[in-house]
């Protein structure tokens, strides 16, 4: 399942997991890292890097992106699919967290804007940098 097992990608995924746990208080349900036995489930044919839950039960999706992958067709499809997910019980949108290296934040914002998702940044879509 691991599509991008590079050290750079794994560093971003681990940093987002730590942020989820230590800062946001989320419970990690699954992650696409070797040390996790529970791998994320497919959402619209794509596998997120992390699936977590907040204390109230709201799911959170985590994605790590870097380099040319930020502009890839697969990333565009993932961002569109993951950003439209809703909780079945409440119909509220599932938060999408995307982590990138600081020097690539502008690339991600451009991609989100080009997909028509720019208005969700800071609301449903959270951008984190390392």
C-alpha positions in Angstrom: 0.0 0.0 0.0 2.8 2.4 0.7 3.1 4.6 -2.4 5.8 6.9 -1.1 8.0 5.1 1.4 10.9 7.6 1.1 12.6 8.9 4.2 11.3 12.5 3.4 7.7 11.3 3.3 8.0 9.2 6.4 9.5 12.1 8.3 6.4 14.2 7.4 4.0 11.4 8.3 5.7 10.9 11.7 5.7 14.7 12.4 2.0 14.9 11.7 1.3 11.9 13.9 3.2 13.6 16.7 1.3 16.8 16.2 -2.0 14.9 16.1 -1.2 13.2 19.4 0.7 15.8 21.3 -1.0 19.0 20.3 -4.4 18.1 19.0 -5.1 15.2 21.4 -6.1 12.9 18.6 -6.1 9.1 18.7 -4.3 7.5 15.8 -6.4 4.8 14.3 -4.2 3.8 11.4 -1.1 5.1 9.7 0.9 4.1 6.6 4.2 3.5 8.4 6.0 0.2 9.0 5.6 0.4 12.8 1.8 0.6 12.5 0.0 -2.7 12.0 -3.3 -1.0 11.2 -3.2 0.6 7.8 -5.6 3.3 6.6 -8.7 2.2 4.7 -9.4 3.2 1.1 -11.5 6.4 0.7 -12.8 6.8 -2.8 -10.0 4.5 -4.1 -7.2 6.4 -2.3 -5.4 5.6 0.9 -4.7 8.4 3.3 -1.4 8.4 5.3 -3.2 8.8 8.6 -6.7 8.3 10.0 -7.2 9.6 13.5 -10.2 10.4 15.8 -10.7 13.3 18.1 -12.2 12.9 21.6 -15.7 13.5 20.4 -15.4 10.8 17.7 -14.8 13.0 14.6 -12.4 11.4 12.2 -9.4 13.3 10.8 -7.5 12.5 7.7 -3.8 13.2 7.4 -1.7 13.4 4.2 2.0 14.1 3.7 3.2 15.6 0.4 6.5 16.8 -0.9 8.3 17.5 -4.1 6.6 17.0 -7.5 4.0 14.8 -5.8 2.3 18.0 -4.7 1.3 18.6 -8.3 0.6 15.0 -9.3 -2.8 13.8 -10.6 -3.0 11.3 -7.7 -2.5 14.1 -5.2 -5.2 16.2 -6.9 -7.6 13.2 -6.8 -6.8 12.6 -3.1 -7.3 16.2 -2.1 -10.6 16.4 -3.9 -11.8 13.1 -2.4 -10.6 13.5 1.1 -11.9 17.1 1.4 -15.5 16.0 0.6 -15.7 13.3 3.3 -18.5 13.7 5.8 -19.2 11.9 9.1 -22.1 9.5 8.6 -23.6 10.3 12.0 -23.5 14.1 11.8 -22.9 14.9 8.1 -20.2 17.3 9.3 -17.1 17.5 7.1 -14.1 15.4 8.1 -11.0 17.6 8.7 -8.2 17.1 6.3 -4.7 17.9 7.5 -1.8 18.2 5.0 1.8 18.4 6.0 4.5 19.7 3.7 8.0 21.1 4.1 7.9 24.8 4.8 9.6 25.7 1.5 6.8 23.9 -0.4 3.8 25.4 1.4 3.1 27.8 -1.6 3.0 24.8 -4.0 0.4 23.1 -1.9 -1.7 26.3 -1.6 -1.5 26.8 -5.4 -2.6 23.2 -5.9 -5.6 23.6 -3.5 -6.5 26.9 -5.2 -6.4 25.4 -8.7 -8.7 22.6 -7.5 -11.2 25.1 -6.1 -10.4 24.1 -2.6 -8.7 27.3 -1.4 -11.7 28.5 0.5 -11.5 25.5 2.7 -7.9 26.3 3.9 -7.9 27.2 7.6 -11.4 25.7 8.0 -11.8 22.1 6.9 -8.3 21.9 5.4 -5.4 22.5 7.7 -1.9 23.0 6.4 1.0 22.1 8.6 4.7 22.6 7.8 7.9 21.1 9.0 
